[in-house]
Amino acid sequence: MTLREVEKYARSQGYDGCEHAGEWNGFDVYEPTIADIPPGEFVCTGPPLVILVSGDDARMSTPDEAFAVLDSLYPTEEDE
């Protein structure tokens, strides 16, 4: 799946786009983005869901998957 196709999927889910974050459990992981957020601000819309891509299929993660991805891609001192 191309980045353009993943961005199209992100827009279909209500986001403005996405950024590749890495790989997890055989998936390419994309973080959905929302435009027009001032620097230093954030939007809390619920669990930090990510887009999981495998081959030509894209889907939103489950909340459990989202937290597992966060732990894997962004470990804290507690995780190490």
KEMI-425110 format. One record per atom (N, C-alpha, C, O): residue in one letter; x, y, z. Coordinates in steps of 0.1 Angstrom, whole numbers, plus 5000, padded with zeros to 4 digits. Layout:
BEGIN
<site lofi="a" xx="X" yy="Y" zz="Z"/>
...
//
This chain:
BEGIN
<site lofi="m" xx="5009" yy="4988" zz="5000"/>
<site lofi="m" xx="5000" yy="5000" zz="5000"/>
<site lofi="m" xx="5009" yy="5012" zz="5000"/>
<site lofi="m" xx="5018" yy="5013" zz="5008"/>
<site lofi="t" xx="5006" yy="5022" zz="4991"/>
<site lofi="t" xx="5014" yy="5034" zz="4991"/>
<site lofi="t" xx="5010" yy="5044" zz="5002"/>
<site lofi="t" xx="5000" yy="5043" zz="5008"/>
<site lofi="l" xx="5019" yy="5053" zz="5004"/>
<site lofi="l" xx="5016" yy="5063" zz="5014"/>
<site lofi="l" xx="5004" yy="5071" zz="5010"/>
<site lofi="l" xx="4996" yy="5074" zz="5019"/>
<site lofi="r" xx="5002" yy="5074" zz="4998"/>
<site lofi="r" xx="4990" yy="5081" zz="4993"/>
<site lofi="r" xx="4978" yy="5073" zz="4997"/>
<site lofi="r" xx="4968" yy="5079" zz="5001"/>
<site lofi="e" xx="4978" yy="5060" zz="4995"/>
<site lofi="e" xx="4966" yy="5052" zz="4998"/>
<site lofi="e" xx="4964" yy="5052" zz="5013"/>
<site lofi="e" xx="4952" yy="5052" zz="5017"/>
<site lofi="v" xx="4974" yy="5051" zz="5021"/>
<site lofi="v" xx="4973" yy="5051" zz="5036"/>
<site lofi="v" xx="4967" yy="5065" zz="5040"/>
<site lofi="v" xx="4959" yy="5066" zz="5049"/>
<site lofi="e" xx="4972" yy="5076" zz="5034"/>
<site lofi="e" xx="4967" yy="5089" zz="5037"/>
<site lofi="e" xx="4952" yy="5090" zz="5034"/>
<site lofi="e" xx="4944" yy="5096" zz="5041"/>
<site lofi="k" xx="4948" yy="5084" zz="5022"/>
<site lofi="k" xx="4934" yy="5084" zz="5018"/>
<site lofi="k" xx="4926" yy="5077" zz="5029"/>
<site lofi="k" xx="4915" yy="5081" zz="5032"/>
<site lofi="y" xx="4931" yy="5065" zz="5034"/>
<site lofi="y" xx="4924" yy="5058" zz="5044"/>
<site lofi="y" xx="4923" yy="5067" zz="5057"/>
<site lofi="y" xx="4912" yy="5067" zz="5063"/>
<site lofi="a" xx="4934" yy="5073" zz="5061"/>
<site lofi="a" xx="4933" yy="5082" zz="5072"/>
<site lofi="a" xx="4923" yy="5093" zz="5071"/>
<site lofi="a" xx="4915" yy="5095" zz="5081"/>
<site lofi="r" xx="4922" yy="5099" zz="5059"/>
<site lofi="r" xx="4911" yy="5109" zz="5057"/>
<site lofi="r" xx="4897" yy="5103" zz="5058"/>
<site lofi="r" xx="4888" yy="5109" zz="5063"/>
<site lofi="s" xx="4896" yy="5091" zz="5054"/>
<site lofi="s" xx="4883" yy="5084" zz="5055"/>
<site lofi="s" xx="4879" yy="5081" zz="5069"/>
<site lofi="s" xx="4867" yy="5079" zz="5072"/>
<site lofi="q" xx="4888" yy="5082" zz="5078"/>
<site lofi="q" xx="4886" yy="5079" zz="5092"/>
<site lofi="q" xx="4885" yy="5092" zz="5100"/>
<site lofi="q" xx="4884" yy="5092" zz="5112"/>
<site lofi="g" xx="4885" yy="5104" zz="5093"/>
<site lofi="g" xx="4883" yy="5117" zz="5100"/>
<site lofi="g" xx="4896" yy="5124" zz="5103"/>
<site lofi="g" xx="4896" yy="5135" zz="5109"/>
<site lofi="y" xx="4908" yy="5119" zz="5098"/>
<site lofi="y" xx="4920" yy="5126" zz="5101"/>
<site lofi="y" xx="4924" yy="5133" zz="5088"/>
<site lofi="y" xx="4918" yy="5132" zz="5078"/>
<site lofi="d" xx="4935" yy="5142" zz="5090"/>
<site lofi="d" xx="4939" yy="5150" zz="5078"/>
<site lofi="d" xx="4951" yy="5143" zz="5071"/>
<site lofi="d" xx="4953" yy="5146" zz="5059"/>
<site lofi="g" xx="4957" yy="5133" zz="5077"/>
<site lofi="g" xx="4968" yy="5125" zz="5070"/>
<site lofi="g" xx="4974" yy="5116" zz="5080"/>
<site lofi="g" xx="4968" yy="5112" zz="5090"/>
<site lofi="c" xx="4986" yy="5112" zz="5078"/>
<site lofi="c" xx="4993" yy="5103" zz="5087"/>
<site lofi="c" xx="5008" yy="5104" zz="5084"/>
<site lofi="c" xx="5013" yy="5109" zz="5074"/>
<site lofi="e" xx="5016" yy="5098" zz="5094"/>
<site lofi="e" xx="5030" yy="5098" zz="5093"/>
<site lofi="e" xx="5034" yy="5083" zz="5096"/>
<site lofi="e" xx="5029" yy="5077" zz="5106"/>
<site lofi="h" xx="5044" yy="5078" zz="5089"/>
<site lofi="h" xx="5049" yy="5065" zz="5092"/>
<site lofi="h" xx="5057" yy="5065" zz="5105"/>
<site lofi="h" xx="5065" yy="5074" zz="5107"/>
<site lofi="a" xx="5053" yy="5056" zz="5114"/>
<site lofi="a" xx="5059" yy="5056" zz="5127"/>
<site lofi="a" xx="5069" yy="5044" zz="5129"/>
<site lofi="a" xx="5078" yy="5045" zz="5138"/>
<site lofi="g" xx="5068" yy="5034" zz="5121"/>
<site lofi="g" xx="5077" yy="5022" zz="5123"/>
<site lofi="g" xx="5070" yy="5010" zz="5119"/>
<site lofi="g" xx="5060" yy="5010" zz="5112"/>
<site lofi="e" xx="5075" yy="4999" zz="5124"/>
<site lofi="e" xx="5069" yy="4986" zz="5122"/>
<site lofi="e" xx="5066" yy="4979" zz="5135"/>
<site lofi="e" xx="5073" yy="4981" zz="5145"/>
<site lofi="w" xx="5055" yy="4971" zz="5135"/>
<site lofi="w" xx="5051" yy="4964" zz="5147"/>
<site lofi="w" xx="5044" yy="4951" zz="5143"/>
<site lofi="w" xx="5034" yy="4952" zz="5136"/>
<site lofi="n" xx="5049" yy="4939" zz="5148"/>
<site lofi="n" xx="5042" yy="4926" zz="5146"/>
<site lofi="n" xx="5038" yy="4924" zz="5131"/>
<site lofi="n" xx="5028" yy="4919" zz="5128"/>
<site lofi="g" xx="5047" yy="4928" zz="5122"/>
<site lofi="g" xx="5045" yy="4925" zz="5108"/>
<site lofi="g" xx="5037" yy="4936" zz="5101"/>
<site lofi="g" xx="5034" yy="4935" zz="5089"/>
<site lofi="f" xx="5033" yy="4947" zz="5108"/>
<site lofi="f" xx="5025" yy="4958" zz="5103"/>
<site lofi="f" xx="5034" yy="4970" zz="5101"/>
<site lofi="f" xx="5043" yy="4972" zz="5109"/>
<site lofi="d" xx="5031" yy="4978" zz="5091"/>
<site lofi="d" xx="5036" yy="4991" zz="5090"/>
<site lofi="d" xx="5027" yy="5000" zz="5099"/>
<site lofi="d" xx="5015" yy="4998" zz="5097"/>
<site lofi="v" xx="5032" yy="5008" zz="5107"/>
<site lofi="v" xx="5024" yy="5016" zz="5116"/>
<site lofi="v" xx="5024" yy="5030" zz="5112"/>
<site lofi="v" xx="5035" yy="5036" zz="5110"/>
<site lofi="y" xx="5013" yy="5036" zz="5111"/>
<site lofi="y" xx="5011" yy="5051" zz="5107"/>
<site lofi="y" xx="5003" yy="5058" zz="5118"/>
<site lofi="y" xx="4993" yy="5053" zz="5123"/>
<site lofi="e" xx="5009" yy="5069" zz="5123"/>
<site lofi="e" xx="5001" yy="5077" zz="5132"/>
<site lofi="e" xx="4993" yy="5087" zz="5125"/>
<site lofi="e" xx="4998" yy="5095" zz="5117"/>
<site lofi="p" xx="4980" yy="5087" zz="5128"/>
<site lofi="p" xx="4971" yy="5096" zz="5121"/>
<site lofi="p" xx="4974" yy="5111" zz="5126"/>
<site lofi="p" xx="4978" yy="5113" zz="5137"/>
<site lofi="t" xx="4972" yy="5120" zz="5117"/>
<site lofi="t" xx="4975" yy="5134" zz="5121"/>
<site lofi="t" xx="4962" yy="5143" zz="5119"/>
<site lofi="t" xx="4953" yy="5140" zz="5111"/>
<site lofi="i" xx="4962" yy="5154" zz="5127"/>
<site lofi="i" xx="4951" yy="5163" zz="5126"/>
<site lofi="i" xx="4958" yy="5177" zz="5124"/>
<site lofi="i" xx="4967" yy="5181" zz="5131"/>
<site lofi="a" xx="4954" yy="5184" zz="5113"/>
<site lofi="a" xx="4960" yy="5197" zz="5110"/>
<site lofi="a" xx="4955" yy="5208" zz="5119"/>
<site lofi="a" xx="4945" yy="5206" zz="5126"/>
<site lofi="d" xx="4962" yy="5219" zz="5118"/>
<site lofi="d" xx="4958" yy="5231" zz="5125"/>
<site lofi="d" xx="4958" yy="5230" zz="5141"/>
<site lofi="d" xx="4949" yy="5236" zz="5147"/>
<site lofi="i" xx="4967" yy="5222" zz="5146"/>
<site lofi="i" xx="4968" yy="5221" zz="5160"/>
<site lofi="i" xx="4981" yy="5230" zz="5164"/>
<site lofi="i" xx="4991" yy="5228" zz="5158"/>
<site lofi="p" xx="4979" yy="5240" zz="5172"/>
<site lofi="p" xx="4990" yy="5249" zz="5175"/>
<site lofi="p" xx="5002" yy="5242" zz="5181"/>
<site lofi="p" xx="5000" yy="5232" zz="5188"/>
<site lofi="p" xx="5014" yy="5246" zz="5179"/>
<site lofi="p" xx="5026" yy="5239" zz="5185"/>
<site lofi="p" xx="5025" yy="5238" zz="5200"/>
<site lofi="p" xx="5020" yy="5248" zz="5206"/>
<site lofi="g" xx="5028" yy="5227" zz="5205"/>
<site lofi="g" xx="5028" yy="5224" zz="5219"/>
<site lofi="g" xx="5014" yy="5220" zz="5224"/>
<site lofi="g" xx="5012" yy="5217" zz="5236"/>
<site lofi="e" xx="5004" yy="5220" zz="5216"/>
<site lofi="e" xx="4990" yy="5216" zz="5220"/>
<site lofi="e" xx="4988" yy="5202" zz="5215"/>
<site lofi="e" xx="4995" yy="5197" zz="5206"/>
<site lofi="f" xx="4978" yy="5195" zz="5221"/>
<site lofi="f" xx="4974" yy="5182" zz="5216"/>
<site lofi="f" xx="4959" yy="5181" zz="5217"/>
<site lofi="f" xx="4952" yy="5188" zz="5224"/>
<site lofi="v" xx="4954" yy="5171" zz="5210"/>
<site lofi="v" xx="4940" yy="5168" zz="5210"/>
<site lofi="v" xx="4938" yy="5154" zz="5216"/>
<site lofi="v" xx="4944" yy="5144" zz="5212"/>
<site lofi="c" xx="4930" yy="5154" zz="5226"/>
<site lofi="c" xx="4927" yy="5141" zz="5232"/>
<site lofi="c" xx="4913" yy="5136" zz="5227"/>
<site lofi="c" xx="4903" yy="5141" zz="5231"/>
<site lofi="t" xx="4914" yy="5126" zz="5219"/>
<site lofi="t" xx="4901" yy="5121" zz="5213"/>
<site lofi="t" xx="4898" yy="5107" zz="5217"/>
<site lofi="t" xx="4889" yy="5101" zz="5212"/>
<site lofi="g" xx="4906" yy="5101" zz="5226"/>
<site lofi="g" xx="4904" yy="5088" zz="5231"/>
<site lofi="g" xx="4917" yy="5080" zz="5231"/>
<site lofi="g" xx="4928" yy="5086" zz="5231"/>
<site lofi="p" xx="4917" yy="5067" zz="5230"/>
<site lofi="p" xx="4929" yy="5059" zz="5229"/>
<site lofi="p" xx="4938" yy="5064" zz="5217"/>
<site lofi="p" xx="4932" yy="5068" zz="5207"/>
<site lofi="p" xx="4951" yy="5063" zz="5219"/>
<site lofi="p" xx="4960" yy="5067" zz="5208"/>
<site lofi="p" xx="4960" yy="5057" zz="5196"/>
<site lofi="p" xx="4971" yy="5051" zz="5194"/>
<site lofi="l" xx="4949" yy="5055" zz="5189"/>
<site lofi="l" xx="4948" yy="5046" zz="5179"/>
<site lofi="l" xx="4958" yy="5049" zz="5167"/>
<site lofi="l" xx="4961" yy="5060" zz="5165"/>
<site lofi="v" xx="4963" yy="5039" zz="5161"/>
<site lofi="v" xx="4972" yy="5040" zz="5149"/>
<site lofi="v" xx="4966" yy="5032" zz="5138"/>
<site lofi="v" xx="4957" yy="5024" zz="5139"/>
<site lofi="i" xx="4971" yy="5035" zz="5126"/>
<site lofi="i" xx="4967" yy="5028" zz="5114"/>
<site lofi="i" xx="4977" yy="5016" zz="5112"/>
<site lofi="i" xx="4989" yy="5018" zz="5111"/>
<site lofi="l" xx="4972" yy="5004" zz="5111"/>
<site lofi="l" xx="4980" yy="4992" zz="5108"/>
<site lofi="l" xx="4979" yy="4988" zz="5094"/>
<site lofi="l" xx="4967" yy="4986" zz="5089"/>
<site lofi="v" xx="4990" yy="4987" zz="5087"/>
<site lofi="v" xx="4989" yy="4983" zz="5073"/>
<site lofi="v" xx="4997" yy="4970" zz="5070"/>
<site lofi="v" xx="5008" yy="4969" zz="5075"/>
<site lofi="s" xx="4991" yy="4961" zz="5063"/>
<site lofi="s" xx="4997" yy="4948" zz="5059"/>
<site lofi="s" xx="4993" yy="4946" zz="5045"/>
<site lofi="s" xx="4981" yy="4944" zz="5042"/>
<site lofi="g" xx="5003" yy="4946" zz="5036"/>
<site lofi="g" xx="5000" yy="4944" zz="5022"/>
<site lofi="g" xx="4991" yy="4955" zz="5017"/>
<site lofi="g" xx="4995" yy="4967" zz="5018"/>
<site lofi="d" xx="4980" yy="4952" zz="5011"/>
<site lofi="d" xx="4970" yy="4962" zz="5006"/>
<site lofi="d" xx="4959" yy="4965" zz="5015"/>
<site lofi="d" xx="4949" yy="4971" zz="5012"/>
<site lofi="d" xx="4960" yy="4960" zz="5028"/>
<site lofi="d" xx="4950" yy="4962" zz="5038"/>
<site lofi="d" xx="4954" yy="4972" zz="5048"/>
<site lofi="d" xx="4965" yy="4971" zz="5054"/>
<site lofi="a" xx="4945" yy="4982" zz="5052"/>
<site lofi="a" xx="4947" yy="4991" zz="5062"/>
<site lofi="a" xx="4935" yy="4991" zz="5072"/>
<site lofi="a" xx="4924" yy="4989" zz="5067"/>
<site lofi="r" xx="4938" yy="4992" zz="5085"/>
<site lofi="r" xx="4928" yy="4993" zz="5095"/>
<site lofi="r" xx="4932" yy="5000" zz="5107"/>
<site lofi="r" xx="4944" yy="5002" zz="5109"/>
<site lofi="m" xx="4923" yy="5005" zz="5114"/>
<site lofi="m" xx="4926" yy="5012" zz="5127"/>
<site lofi="m" xx="4929" yy="5001" zz="5137"/>
<site lofi="m" xx="4923" yy="4990" zz="5137"/>
<site lofi="s" xx="4938" yy="5004" zz="5146"/>
<site lofi="s" xx="4942" yy="4994" zz="5156"/>
<site lofi="s" xx="4930" yy="4994" zz="5167"/>
<site lofi="s" xx="4922" yy="5002" zz="5167"/>
<site lofi="t" xx="4931" yy="4983" zz="5175"/>
<site lofi="t" xx="4922" yy="4983" zz="5186"/>
<site lofi="t" xx="4929" yy="4991" zz="5197"/>
<site lofi="t" xx="4941" yy="4993" zz="5196"/>
<site lofi="p" xx="4922" yy="4994" zz="5208"/>
<site lofi="p" xx="4929" yy="5001" zz="5219"/>
<site lofi="p" xx="4941" yy="4993" zz="5225"/>
<site lofi="p" xx="4951" yy="4998" zz="5227"/>
<site lofi="d" xx="4939" yy="4980" zz="5226"/>
<site lofi="d" xx="4950" yy="4972" zz="5232"/>
<site lofi="d" xx="4962" yy="4972" zz="5222"/>
<site lofi="d" xx="4973" yy="4973" zz="5227"/>
<site lofi="e" xx="4959" yy="4971" zz="5209"/>
<site lofi="e" xx="4970" yy="4971" zz="5200"/>
<site lofi="e" xx="4977" yy="4985" zz="5200"/>
<site lofi="e" xx="4989" yy="4985" zz="5199"/>
<site lofi="a" xx="4969" yy="4995" zz="5201"/>
<site lofi="a" xx="4975" yy="5009" zz="5202"/>
<site lofi="a" xx="4985" yy="5010" zz="5213"/>
<site lofi="a" xx="4996" yy="5016" zz="5212"/>
<site lofi="f" xx="4981" yy="5005" zz="5225"/>
<site lofi="f" xx="4990" yy="5007" zz="5236"/>
<site lofi="f" xx="5002" yy="4997" zz="5235"/>
<site lofi="f" xx="5013" yy="5001" zz="5240"/>
<site lofi="a" xx="5001" yy="4986" zz="5229"/>
<site lofi="a" xx="5012" yy="4977" zz="5226"/>
<site lofi="a" xx="5022" yy="4983" zz="5216"/>
<site lofi="a" xx="5034" yy="4982" zz="5218"/>
<site lofi="v" xx="5016" yy="4990" zz="5206"/>
<site lofi="v" xx="5025" yy="4997" zz="5197"/>
<site lofi="v" xx="5033" yy="5008" zz="5204"/>
<site lofi="v" xx="5045" yy="5009" zz="5202"/>
<site lofi="l" xx="5026" yy="5016" zz="5212"/>
<site lofi="l" xx="5033" yy="5026" zz="5220"/>
<site lofi="l" xx="5044" yy="5021" zz="5228"/>
<site lofi="l" xx="5055" yy="5026" zz="5228"/>
<site lofi="d" xx="5041" yy="5010" zz="5235"/>
<site lofi="d" xx="5052" yy="5004" zz="5243"/>
<site lofi="d" xx="5064" yy="4999" zz="5235"/>
<site lofi="d" xx="5075" yy="5000" zz="5239"/>
<site lofi="s" xx="5061" yy="4994" zz="5223"/>
<site lofi="s" xx="5071" yy="4989" zz="5214"/>
<site lofi="s" xx="5079" yy="5000" zz="5207"/>
<site lofi="s" xx="5092" yy="4999" zz="5207"/>
<site lofi="l" xx="5072" yy="5009" zz="5202"/>
<site lofi="l" xx="5079" yy="5020" zz="5194"/>
<site lofi="l" xx="5085" yy="5031" zz="5203"/>
<site lofi="l" xx="5095" yy="5037" zz="5199"/>
<site lofi="y" xx="5079" yy="5033" zz="5214"/>
<site lofi="y" xx="5083" yy="5044" zz="5223"/>
<site lofi="y" xx="5085" yy="5039" zz="5238"/>
<site lofi="y" xx="5077" yy="5043" zz="5246"/>
<site lofi="p" xx="5095" yy="5031" zz="5240"/>
<site lofi="p" xx="5096" yy="5025" zz="5254"/>
<site lofi="p" xx="5100" yy="5036" zz="5263"/>
<site lofi="p" xx="5107" yy="5046" zz="5260"/>
<site lofi="t" xx="5095" yy="5035" zz="5276"/>
<site lofi="t" xx="5099" yy="5044" zz="5286"/>
<site lofi="t" xx="5110" yy="5037" zz="5295"/>
<site lofi="t" xx="5113" yy="5025" zz="5293"/>
<site lofi="e" xx="5115" yy="5044" zz="5304"/>
<site lofi="e" xx="5125" yy="5039" zz="5313"/>
<site lofi="e" xx="5120" yy="5027" zz="5320"/>
<site lofi="e" xx="5127" yy="5017" zz="5323"/>
<site lofi="e" xx="5107" yy="5027" zz="5324"/>
<site lofi="e" xx="5100" yy="5016" zz="5331"/>
<site lofi="e" xx="5100" yy="5004" zz="5323"/>
<site lofi="e" xx="5100" yy="4993" zz="5328"/>
<site lofi="d" xx="5098" yy="5005" zz="5309"/>
<site lofi="d" xx="5097" yy="4994" zz="5300"/>
<site lofi="d" xx="5111" yy="4987" zz="5298"/>
<site lofi="d" xx="5111" yy="4975" zz="5294"/>
<site lofi="e" xx="5122" yy="4995" zz="5300"/>
<site lofi="e" xx="5135" yy="4989" zz="5296"/>
<site lofi="e" xx="5141" yy="4981" zz="5307"/>
<site lofi="e" xx="5152" yy="4976" zz="5306"/>
//
